[in-house]
């Protein structure tokens, strides 16, 4: 993502909605003083979505692809899946972002390993209840 | 010509000049804790992610990562210790001008230490920062006395033992005791579980723990410890904050000239990160 040149601007609620649409996923945020002082990472998608909704701000999402929209423009057709970088061994989604008005770039990244661990633990817990 | 010797004495001293400013979140204990704890996880994840991409020898990599995870685990517990101290500083600085009793006698700071901190304008820092807060017992006794009602006792323990209250917090207290001991093992014995450590762990977990082995936490262990500490920090923040508001309410009700209840509620609410009410005045964030 260090070579990202283009960007789109989206409201934080748009990012929250994108996370809502991915139940069972877990996420990390690296570098954002705002979210990392309020949310316990890594966390399930709904916890991060809730954290994002507390802040009614706009977020700049950096991408290697050419930006197709700016704030308020063409947001309905914007697919954040297209903008996420998945070029890594586990094909985890990574998004480089910054709050508008801040020069701090931060990395939103999927944590497939923790999602799998959470699924396994939940199954164990259900099995234990069924046995008892 | 022989190579000139490096002045190691000077080099060690120079370390103290290599510092960073505190982040703005440091003004709020709970936000500061969350930020520190998240930074520890991010560091691990960043390094592991890049090592995995680089394709180094897995067994060599794993040895180094095991060291890093031990350090991360100790740092998480120490971040929680720092959180407790910052919360105590907030309590002391909020009360110090309005009480005249023995509530600060649990702290061991000497005159010299206090003098260092007077320039910073915080009696709380002077009293709290030099002490270790790494046992439930010490933490309980300090907060219990610090947050007693004027001329009254505080029967509630922050991290209650088996015979203490509130009963609903005992399980959390037991788990925290295990983590204090884990921190001790990593910090003082580089992760080696000594016979003494094993004996204490056995008592705490009520199961066999083998000695003469090295703690080797995995990623999930670290994340679960962090989530436990984060949930505990949130709970402690609310319990201490509400108790502090209760003590200030009693003081204000007795003598309204002591301080403005709304101003006090506002400033404390901002530091705690949630609104508290002092003598009927609701603080805003």
Interface residues (C-beta under 8 A of the other chain):
Chain A: X28 X29 X30 X31 X33 X36 X37 X38 X39 X40 X41 X42 X88 X89 X109 X111 X113 X114 X117
Chain B: X23 X24 X25 X28 X31 X32 X34 X35 X37 X38 X39 X41 X42 X45 X46 X49 X52 X53 X219 X220 X223 X226 X227 X230 X231
